[in-house]
Amino acid sequence: MSLRGAVPTRTWVRALNGLLAFAFAAFLLGSYWPIIKTFDLHRADLGVKGEWTGDHARLVTTVAPGSAADRAGLEPGDVLEFDPNRSDDWVLASYRNMPEGFTGTLPVRHSDGSQAIVTLVPERVAYLPATADRVALIVRLCTMTLLMLAYVLLVWTHPSVMTWSLLLGGFSAAPFRVWVPYYFAFAAGGGFEWWSYLACTWALVVLLLPFGLSFPRDTVQGLSRRQRTLGLLSLLGVVGYLVVLLHPEPFAFHPDERFAAQGYAGIAVLSVVLAVVAMLRTYRHSNPQDRARLKWAVLGFAISLLAFNASFVFTVFRSVSDWGLSGSALTPHHWIGSVASVGFVLSLGYAVLRQRVVDVQFAVSRTVVYGIVTTVVLVFIAVLHWLIGRQIEHSGLAFGLEGLAAVGLGLVLHRASHGINLTVDRVLFRKHHAAEERLRQVTAALPFATTERSIAQAIVDEPARNLDLASAALFYRESAEGRLQRVRSERWSDSHASDLDPESFLVRCLQAEHRAVRLDDEQQWLPPGMPEGVAHPVLAIPIVSQHALTAVVLYGSHVNGTLPDPDEVELLTALAKAAAASHQQVRIATLMRESESQQRKIDQQHERIGHLERSAAELRELVRVRLGGA
């Protein structure tokens, strides 16, 4: 198996996919970020355990000694009857926030058949009682946002079944078990909320399977693109069925209880394990060169997915019979999920930006990567500052502590920007950075080139070697109207095109615009006889001297099939401009040498003429003397 490049996708297709992905991600992030309201959520603890039996009734199975239920005389076997139209019943059902000093009443059917109304004074339990619980949730939301930004970016740059599966499957990592208490406490009860079904992202975990099967080239052996798309749509149908079946409803059977939780955990484990197995299979069937590039990406994906899944399953089975009034039990899972998310993003960045095992076509500039990473980190720091402010706002030293926090935040922001850029550069772009530095040195040295051969080597050999380009060719013409002849190339054979017609659209476009042109396969830019595969030219850069097109350089894709990214195009353009200036200097120096040579020849001719004239004069004088003597 080889990691070959894909056919470039039209710009409008990428833009449409990017907009759809961004809209979907924005909707779900907008649904999940409000769960920070649970920081202020306090729920009622009646001291009972039980089951919802239908008709908004709950069967009491256990009563804790000394609890509110025990003080009200409730016993196992009693049935509590709730009315969803009464606000107090939502509080007594441990859904909505319980005010301080709250007291409520409920109808109860005793096990002997009698009915009564009991007065309950429940305990007030904070959902997130500790600062560590709140920090863990904030970190989880920040890392989830980071994941979504990475997925949306990948869908935009490479719209495919693989990237859409990753985007949708990635939303299964959202903190759904915190979203449900938030939904019950702040949003449920107002009728049918369609958005609550879309926010049930846990079922999307099954879509990690098509991602694993199609990674990294959006291909599944034996399946066409149409079959892969139909398979993805079928899985979306399964997701919809699971969401409708197990959607959480207040005053009803909870989907996270009993076999539903175990069944979902089984589905999640099976989907993730099969996805990891599929990626390992891809690695196993790759050639040695591709294995070296896939190794760390696949390992990072596998560890991140399995760690997150194992943590989730443990959390599910730990509280399989009860949602629990406190969210503290989820705090370890939040930390593991956050670390796994960061690991997944780093693996994805390693695969795309450093090893290029995923063809992102018009790859994202490093400036964009710096901006995204810096923005995410700074947003996280700002949110953390807000969280700390909430903890100290009621303190008597609140003003002073807020001032210290502001100063500390400023110092962190000052240090963070440089550190983030340096880390990104070293981790994701080390090899890329070294290649760019080499090309910058080549560009700086070009003005000192003294031969056309040196210039040709600088703009053909150096980019092909340092940027791992599959091909490069230089076409040069002697006169302004002549054909452009291929004078130097890398990975072009004698059977390939040896010249470019000056009347071709590509040459006229380069002459008119004086800038690099990306060669879309859907446009007839090039004549027949071009190299095929990854060596097929994808970028044309003009070399312009005194507003006249003197040469054209054609570059192919990278050897792994990905297109040159914007930073590389900028470097190659700068190299071409330096080559144009150097070429002009070389031509001037050549003309000067030719002029000097011609002048030397003229001087030599003058010397010969002078010598001949002197010889003629001597001969005439000799003839005159001899004739006079006669």
Protein Blocks (a to p, Z undefined) as FASTA:
>chain_A
ZZdddddddfklmmmmmmmmmmmmmmmmmmmmmmmmmmmpccddehiacddebjhiacdf
bdcehiaklmnopaehiacdddfkbmklmmmnomaccdehiacddddddfkopacddddd
dddddfblbfklmmmmmmmmmmmmmmmmmmmmmmmmmgcfklmmmmmmmmmmpcfklmmm
mmmmmmgonapafklmmmmmmlmmmmmmmmmmmpcnlpaehiafklmmmmmmmmmmmmmm
mmmmmoccehiacfkgcjlmmmmmmmmmmmmmmmmmmmmmmmmmpcfklmmmmmmmmmmm
mmmmmmmmmmmmmmmmmmmmbgbjafklmmmmmmmmmmmmmmmmmmmmmmmmmnopacgh
jacdfklmmmmmmmmmmmmmmmmmmmmmmmmmmpmklmmmmmmmmmmmmmmmmmmmmmmm
mmmmmmmmmmmmmmmmmmmmmmmmmmmpcbfklmmmmmmmmmmmmnopabdcddddfbfk
bccddfbdehiafkbcfbdcfkbmklmmmmmnopacdddfkbcfbcghiaehjllcfbdc
dddeehiafbdcdddddfkopacdfklmmmmmmmmmmmmmmmmmmmmmmmmmmmmmmmmm
mmmmmmmmmmmmmmmmmmmmmmmmmmmmZZ
